[in-house]
Amino acid sequence: MDKEILKQLKKAMVDTAKRLFERGLIAGSEGNLSARLKHERLLITPTGVNKGMLKIEDLLIIDQYGQVIEGSGQPSIEAAMHIVIYQHCPEVNAVVHAHPPFTVALTLVGFRLDYPYLPETMSLYPIGMAQYSTPGTSEVPQSLMPFLPKSRTIILERHGAVTLGRNLNDAFDLMDGLEHVAQICWAARVISPIKPLSLQQLNKLKTIWDKGSQ
């Protein structure tokens, strides 16, 4: 990869991490981000670093086995999850894993966000709902397998969410959009049970969405 392009990608990753932190989608050293490079390598955030204070020199380049090729420090404990996603999703170039609070809170009470409630969020669907898996273990990538490569937004029960984008900004927007839906659903369910869009409504939206994406 051209050095200038890599430099821009590193800056974009640092900027995205800070946006996640500022939006309250991660706290402290939570969460991790990655971007696809050539030759089956990834640019990835390190473990144990506050994402609101992340610097370009903190970033690492790892190979397909999770070994550090460039940089100092240890890659995110969820590196295996990122690697598996890229292996199964050739169109994905960036992955964001965060702990959006309302999204996580809804998993604690068994509320499912994989039903479409709002027309503005069609880009999020289909949302995968992965069963609980122990963070930092092989259970996490295994829990994603039923949803790859179809889902670009996957909720991890009691843990967080992971979004798969064409680029870092795309992955951020999916995460931000997911949490926005979660906040609305949280507020609405306090007042009354809420219903997802009907099949007829969904089909109409899908027709419009498909035309717009052509």
Buried (B, 14 or more C-beta within 10 A) or exposed (E): EEEEEBEEBBEBBBBBBBBBBEBEBBBEBBBBBBBBBEEEBBBBBBBEBBBBEBEEEBBBBBBEEBEBEEBEBBBBBBBBBBBBBBEBBEEBBBBBBBBBBBBBBBBEEEBEBBBBBBEEBBEBBEBBBBEEBEBBEEBBBBBBEEBBEEBBBBBBBEBBBBBBBEBBBBBBBBBBBBBBBBBBBBEEEEEEEEEBBEEEEBEEBEEEBEEEEE
